[in-house]
Amino acid sequence: MRGKDAQLQSGMFSYIALEDRIPVNHPLRAVRQLVDVVLAEMSPEFDKLYAEGGRRSIAPERLLRALLLQVFYSIRSERVLIEQLDYNLLFRWFVGLEIDDRVWNHAVFSKNRDRLLNQEIARSFFTRIKQQAAELMSDDHFTVDGTLIEAWASHKSFRRKDGGNDDSSSGGDFHGQTRTNQTHESTTDSDARLYKKSKGKEARLSYLGHIVTENRHGLIAEAMTTHADGTAEADAALLMLKDMAKPSHRITVGADKAYDIGSLVSVLRELNVTPHVIQNNTNRRSAIDGRTTRHVGYEISLGKRWLVEKAFGWLKQTGPLRKVKLRGLPKVDWLFLFSCAAFNLLRIPKLRGAQYA
């Protein structure tokens, strides 16, 4: 018998709890459990950000859970995120809202950029997520790489620093003009730099994001954002690996030929880090010689380099890092760290399930 499509929707009350509407095997359940553990550990840090008296704020835990949903589901803006929180029961459950709770205004995120949504909180969140995955991560073998993050600034905003008049009568055609980071600066994002990662590509106003992945499962072990320039990749690699190096035993790090720099290789070796870098022999002498390439571990490290590309692919395809909508290095660095933590969050429950299957 055919059912009727009587759309009266006259029910005033619901007797099904929000918890019961979420499937038991939904992937976000394991993620929520992991997030709650980490946010509980961060509670003392949150206490220091707020006054003891006054009007109650929106719980910082709820703001961070909401932003995780924005990364997980590729939601293009905070305004759309709030719209979905208003009617999406799954989102309400993950954030911690009851069915009847009012959703806050999207401007709350902007107002919390300095206090809550900053580099310090993102670094703490990322580090605690990494600690939750300690049993899944390799302690000895890593891969480092960098990627271009397009800034929220156009070429037309790239103006002379001395206030001189650029020839803009051509409507944005800059062909034949000399435009460098030494003489020009973006008027909308002064931290962005005109940069191209490889030959034959167009230069864009960008930042550089750097990550170190461990070679067992490809989880992100370290991350940071820098200005885009020719030495940023090597400098960032030293900063990240310096903190990860262990005096007690040697670790290895794989990298592409952009890291085949004599000074970088020598410093890494002094830090007790074996550089498994692809040799760059094009019209030059490589800093990597037979002392490194003769070992079986060298080829194994190079074969694991796809793991770092997998992380970058997710951060740009699903995450918000193909073109960031925030301006300034501190804010971009916050978003990069937070997105790397989100990547690990999704991977950890899957890896644990495979480990105990």
C-alpha positions as CSV (number, residue, x, y, z in Angstrom):
1,M,0.0,0.0,0.0
2,R,1.3,3.4,-0.9
3,G,2.1,5.8,1.9
4,K,0.6,9.2,2.2
5,D,2.7,12.4,1.8
6,A,0.7,14.4,4.3
7,Q,3.3,17.1,5.3
8,L,1.5,18.3,8.4
9,Q,4.6,18.2,10.7
10,S,2.4,19.1,13.6
11,G,4.5,17.3,16.3
12,M,5.6,19.8,19.0
13,F,7.8,17.5,21.1
14,S,10.4,14.9,20.3
15,Y,11.1,11.9,22.6
16,I,14.3,10.7,20.9
17,A,17.5,12.0,22.4
18,L,20.0,13.7,20.1
19,E,22.6,11.1,21.1
20,D,20.3,8.3,19.7
21,R,20.0,10.0,16.3
22,I,23.7,9.6,15.6
23,P,24.6,6.1,14.3
24,V,26.7,4.0,16.6
25,N,29.4,3.4,13.9
26,H,29.5,7.0,12.7
27,P,33.2,8.0,12.1
28,L,32.7,11.2,14.1
29,R,32.0,9.3,17.3
30,A,35.6,8.1,17.7
31,V,36.8,11.6,16.7
32,R,34.6,13.2,19.3
33,Q,35.9,11.0,22.0
34,L,39.5,11.9,21.1
35,V,38.7,15.6,20.9
36,D,37.0,15.6,24.3
37,V,40.0,14.0,26.0
38,V,42.3,16.7,24.5
39,L,40.0,19.6,25.3
40,A,39.7,18.4,28.9
41,E,43.5,18.5,29.2
42,M,43.5,22.0,27.8
43,S,40.9,23.3,30.3
44,P,43.5,25.0,32.5
45,E,44.8,26.9,29.5
46,F,41.3,28.1,28.6
47,D,40.7,29.2,32.2
48,K,43.6,31.7,31.9
49,L,42.0,33.3,28.8
50,Y,38.8,34.5,30.6
51,A,38.0,36.7,33.5
52,E,36.5,35.2,36.7
53,G,33.5,37.4,36.6
54,G,31.2,39.0,34.0
55,R,28.9,37.5,31.4
56,R,29.5,33.9,30.4
57,S,31.2,33.4,27.1
58,I,30.5,30.7,24.5
59,A,32.5,27.7,25.7
60,P,35.9,27.6,23.9
61,E,35.5,23.9,23.5
62,R,32.4,24.4,21.4
63,L,34.1,26.9,19.2
64,L,37.0,24.6,18.5
65,R,34.7,21.6,17.8
66,A,32.7,23.8,15.3
67,L,35.9,24.8,13.5
68,L,36.9,21.2,13.2
69,L,33.7,20.5,11.4
70,Q,34.5,23.3,9.0
71,V,37.8,21.6,8.2
72,F,36.3,18.1,8.0
73,Y,33.4,19.0,5.7
74,S,35.1,21.7,3.6
75,I,32.7,24.4,4.6
76,R,33.7,27.5,2.8
77,S,33.0,30.1,5.5
78,E,32.1,30.6,9.1
79,R,28.7,32.1,8.1
80,V,27.8,28.9,6.3
81,L,29.1,26.8,9.3
82,I,26.7,28.7,11.7
83,E,23.9,28.2,9.2
84,Q,24.5,24.4,9.2
85,L,24.8,24.3,13.0
86,D,21.3,25.7,13.2
87,Y,19.7,22.7,11.4
88,N,22.2,19.9,11.2
89,L,21.7,17.5,14.1
90,L,25.0,15.7,13.5
91,F,26.8,19.0,13.8
92,R,24.9,20.0,16.9
93,W,25.8,16.7,18.6
94,F,29.5,17.0,17.7
95,V,29.8,20.6,18.9
96,G,27.8,19.9,22.1
97,L,24.6,21.8,21.5
98,E,21.2,20.6,22.5
99,I,18.3,20.6,19.9
100,D,16.8,23.7,21.4
101,D,20.0,25.7,22.0
102,R,20.4,28.9,20.1
103,V,23.4,29.1,17.7
104,W,25.8,32.0,18.2
105,N,26.6,34.7,15.6
106,H,29.3,34.0,13.0
107,A,31.2,37.1,14.2
108,V,32.1,35.3,17.4
109,F,35.0,33.6,15.5
110,S,36.4,36.9,14.4
111,K,36.2,38.3,17.9
112,N,38.1,35.4,19.3
113,R,41.0,35.5,16.8
114,D,43.4,37.1,19.3
115,R,42.3,35.4,22.5
116,L,41.4,31.9,21.5
117,L,42.1,31.2,17.8
118,N,45.8,31.9,17.9
119,Q,49.1,30.2,17.3
120,E,49.6,29.2,21.0
121,I,46.3,27.4,21.4
122,A,46.7,25.8,18.0
123,R,50.2,24.6,18.9
124,S,48.9,23.2,22.2
125,F,46.0,21.4,20.4
126,F,48.3,20.0,17.8
127,T,50.8,18.7,20.3
128,R,48.2,17.0,22.5
129,I,46.6,15.3,19.5
130,K,50.1,14.1,18.5
131,Q,50.6,12.7,22.0
132,Q,47.3,10.7,21.6
133,A,48.9,9.0,18.6
134,A,52.3,8.3,20.1
135,E,51.9,4.5,19.8
136,L,51.1,4.8,16.1
137,M,54.0,7.0,15.1
138,S,57.6,6.2,14.2
139,D,60.3,7.6,16.5
140,D,63.1,7.3,14.1
141,H,62.1,7.8,10.5
142,F,60.5,11.0,9.0
143,T,59.9,13.0,5.8
144,V,60.0,16.8,5.5
145,D,58.5,19.0,2.7
146,G,56.9,22.3,2.1
147,T,54.0,23.5,0.0
148,L,52.8,26.8,-1.4
149,I,49.7,28.4,0.3
150,E,48.1,31.0,-1.8
151,A,47.3,34.2,0.1
152,W,44.0,36.1,0.2
153,A,45.5,38.9,-1.9
154,S,45.5,39.8,-5.6
155,H,48.3,41.0,-7.9
156,K,46.6,44.4,-8.1
157,S,47.3,44.9,-4.4
158,F,51.1,44.4,-4.9
159,R,52.2,48.0,-4.9
160,R,55.4,49.9,-4.5
161,K,56.7,50.3,-0.9
162,D,57.9,53.8,-1.6
163,G,54.5,55.0,-2.6
164,G,55.5,55.4,-6.3
165,N,52.9,55.2,-9.0
166,D,52.6,51.8,-10.7
167,D,51.5,51.8,-14.3
168,S,47.9,50.5,-13.7
169,S,46.4,52.1,-16.8
170,S,46.6,48.7,-18.5
171,G,43.9,47.4,-16.2
172,G,46.2,44.9,-14.3
173,D,48.6,43.9,-17.1
174,F,52.0,44.0,-15.5
175,H,53.9,42.5,-18.4
176,G,57.4,44.1,-18.7
177,Q,57.3,45.6,-15.2
178,T,59.9,44.6,-12.5
179,R,58.0,43.6,-9.4
180,T,59.9,42.1,-6.5
181,N,59.4,41.6,-2.8
182,Q,62.2,44.1,-2.1
183,T,60.4,47.0,-3.9
184,H,56.7,45.9,-3.7
185,E,54.3,44.9,-1.0
186,S,50.6,43.8,-0.9
187,T,48.4,46.5,0.5
188,T,45.9,43.9,1.7
189,D,48.3,41.3,3.2
190,S,51.7,42.7,3.9
191,D,53.0,39.3,5.1
192,A,52.3,37.6,1.7
193,R,55.3,37.3,-0.7
194,L,55.4,37.0,-4.5
195,Y,56.8,33.5,-5.0
196,K,56.8,30.5,-7.3
197,K,57.8,27.0,-6.2
198,S,59.0,25.7,-9.5
199,K,60.2,26.9,-12.9
200,G,57.6,27.5,-15.5
201,K,54.9,28.4,-12.9
202,E,53.4,31.8,-12.3
203,A,54.4,33.7,-9.2
204,R,51.6,34.3,-6.7
205,L,51.3,36.1,-3.4
206,S,51.8,33.2,-1.0
207,Y,53.0,31.7,2.2
208,L,54.9,28.4,2.7
209,G,53.6,25.6,4.9
210,H,56.1,23.0,6.1
211,I,55.4,19.6,7.7
212,V,57.3,16.6,9.0
213,T,55.5,13.3,8.7
214,E,56.5,10.1,10.3
215,N,57.1,7.2,7.9
216,R,55.0,4.5,9.6
217,H,51.5,5.9,8.9
218,G,52.1,9.3,7.5
219,L,50.9,11.2,10.6
220,I,52.1,14.8,10.9
221,A,54.7,15.1,13.6
222,E,55.6,18.8,13.2
223,A,54.2,21.8,11.2
224,M,54.8,25.5,10.8
225,T,54.2,28.3,8.3
226,T,56.7,30.9,7.1
227,H,57.1,33.7,4.6
228,A,57.6,32.4,1.1
229,D,61.2,32.8,0.0
230,G,64.1,30.8,-1.4
231,T,65.6,29.7,1.9
232,A,62.4,29.1,3.9
233,E,62.2,25.4,3.3
234,A,65.7,24.7,4.5
235,D,65.3,27.1,7.5
236,A,62.0,25.6,8.5
237,A,63.4,22.0,8.2
238,L,66.2,22.9,10.6
239,L,63.9,24.5,13.1
240,M,61.5,21.5,13.1
241,L,64.1,18.8,13.1
242,K,66.2,20.5,15.8
243,D,63.4,19.9,18.3
244,M,62.9,16.4,17.1
245,A,66.5,15.3,17.0
246,K,67.6,12.8,19.8
247,P,71.2,12.8,21.2
248,S,70.8,9.1,22.2
249,H,70.3,7.7,18.7
250,R,70.2,8.9,15.1
251,I,67.0,9.6,13.2
252,T,66.5,9.8,9.4
253,V,64.6,12.3,7.3
254,G,63.7,12.0,3.7
255,A,63.3,15.1,1.4
256,D,63.3,16.1,-2.2
257,K,66.2,17.6,-4.1
258,A,65.3,21.2,-3.0
259,Y,66.9,20.2,0.3
260,D,70.1,19.1,-1.3
261,I,72.0,22.0,0.2
262,G,75.5,21.6,1.6
263,S,75.0,23.7,4.7
264,L,71.7,22.1,5.6
265,V,73.0,18.6,5.2
266,S,76.1,19.3,7.4
267,V,74.0,20.9,10.1
268,L,71.5,18.0,10.1
269,R,74.4,15.5,10.5
270,E,75.6,17.5,13.5
271,L,72.1,17.2,15.0
272,N,72.3,13.4,14.7
273,V,69.9,13.4,11.8
274,T,70.7,11.4,8.7
275,P,69.5,13.3,5.6
276,H,68.0,10.9,3.1
277,V,67.7,13.7,0.4
278,I,67.2,13.1,-3.3
279,Q,70.5,14.0,-5.0
280,N,70.5,17.1,-7.2
281,N,73.2,16.5,-9.8
282,T,72.0,18.9,-12.4
283,N,75.1,21.0,-13.3
284,R,76.3,20.8,-9.7
285,R,77.7,18.4,-7.1
286,S,75.3,16.9,-4.7
287,A,75.8,17.2,-0.9
288,I,74.6,13.6,-0.6
289,D,77.3,11.0,-1.4
290,G,77.8,7.3,-1.2
291,R,78.1,7.3,2.6
292,T,74.3,7.8,2.6
293,T,73.0,6.4,-0.7
294,R,74.7,3.0,-0.2
295,H,72.4,2.0,2.6
296,V,69.1,0.2,2.1
297,G,67.4,2.7,4.4
298,Y,68.0,5.5,1.9
299,E,65.8,3.9,-0.8
300,I,63.2,3.0,1.8
301,S,63.0,6.7,3.0
302,L,62.6,7.9,-0.6
303,G,59.9,5.4,-1.1
304,K,58.0,6.9,1.8
305,R,57.9,10.4,0.5
306,W,54.4,9.9,-0.9
307,L,53.1,10.1,2.6
308,V,53.9,13.8,3.0
309,E,52.2,14.5,-0.4
310,K,49.1,12.6,0.9
311,A,48.9,15.0,3.8
312,F,49.3,18.1,1.6
313,G,46.7,16.7,-0.7
314,W,44.2,16.4,2.1
315,L,45.0,19.8,3.6
316,K,44.4,21.5,0.3
317,Q,41.6,19.4,-1.2
318,T,39.5,18.8,1.9
319,G,41.0,21.3,4.2
320,P,41.1,25.1,3.8
321,L,44.7,25.6,2.6
322,R,44.5,25.8,-1.2
323,K,43.8,29.5,-0.7
324,V,43.6,30.8,2.8
325,K,40.9,33.4,3.7
326,L,42.9,34.8,6.6
327,R,45.5,37.5,6.4
328,G,48.8,37.8,8.2
329,L,51.4,35.2,9.1
330,P,50.1,34.6,12.7
331,K,46.6,33.8,11.5
332,V,47.7,31.7,8.6
333,D,50.0,29.7,10.9
334,W,47.1,29.2,13.3
335,L,45.0,27.8,10.5
336,F,47.8,25.6,9.2
337,L,48.5,24.0,12.6
338,F,44.8,23.5,13.4
339,S,44.2,21.9,10.0
340,C,47.2,19.5,10.6
341,A,45.7,18.6,13.9
342,A,42.4,17.9,12.1
343,F,44.2,15.6,9.6
344,N,45.7,13.6,12.5
345,L,42.4,13.5,14.3
346,L,40.7,11.7,11.3
347,R,43.5,9.3,10.8
348,I,44.0,8.1,14.4
349,P,40.7,6.3,14.9
350,K,41.1,4.5,11.6
351,L,44.6,3.5,12.3
352,R,43.7,2.2,15.8
353,G,40.8,0.2,14.3
354,A,43.1,-1.4,11.7
355,Q,45.7,-2.1,14.4
356,Y,43.3,-4.0,16.6
357,A,41.2,-5.6,13.8
